[in-house]
Amino acid sequence: MEKREQLYEGKAKKVFLTDDPDLLIVSYKDDATAFDGQKKGTIVGKGAINNRMTNHIFRLLEKEGVPTHLVEELNDRETLVKKVEIVPLEVIIRNFSAGSFAKKLGMEEGIKLACPTLEFSYKNDDLHDPFINSYYALALNLATQEEIDAITKYAFTVNDVMREYFAGLGIELIDFKIEFGRYHGQIILADEVSPDTCRLWDKETHEKLDKDRFRRDLGNVEDAYQEVFRRLGIQ
Ligand code: TMP
């Protein structure tokens, strides 16, 4: 597969065209941002960890019936993926209170919710990714009802699969954010699943093993990413 010119550079990844119009190459960076890009830094080794972790989880999800954009891991940092049109919704699932949910509802972090929640944010940094519901998504033509139904179904499956998988690694899946794309009329899982996009706490110690260490200046950021990667047991 021939790598062609850069199509786009995001906060954590670069995207390149290929000689196949249906396929792109994503290249994961060590760059980290928080608070809509206001806070900037580097997490050494993050790009390779997030690339390999995402692909590992996406393979697992494919087996459980969730279609993904994954085609082939090319090297430590780069993966060949299907070229999708991203649905501009951040889909967030929560199993425990944390982050903006805890703040908004005046709760401590780490309280188990009676059932998982799903919420949408409109993907727009200038507006700080505002919280919206499915009626807003329809009214703004961000997605159709059929697409929202598929996204909702897949998102809860992703949660079931990942929660069980991480539990086996001694990790509590607190919450996560995923994104979907349109590929030849079908909704498929795109973007990434990594410590950048999930809250992962050690089940025993409740130590944070995710990007909150960077967002909140908790220290040992690289160690946390490496610990998650080590537990995945990928060779
Ligand atoms: P929140 O509690 O800040 O709303 O975050 C919920 C989850 O979404 C958490 O696992 C972190 C993830 N997330 C992203 O992946 N990107 C973002 O821009 C934000 C704000 C959160």
Residues whose N, C-alpha, C, O or C-beta is under 5 A from the ligand:
A	BS01	TMP	I92 A98 G99 S100 F101 D175 F176 K177 D196 T197 C198 R199
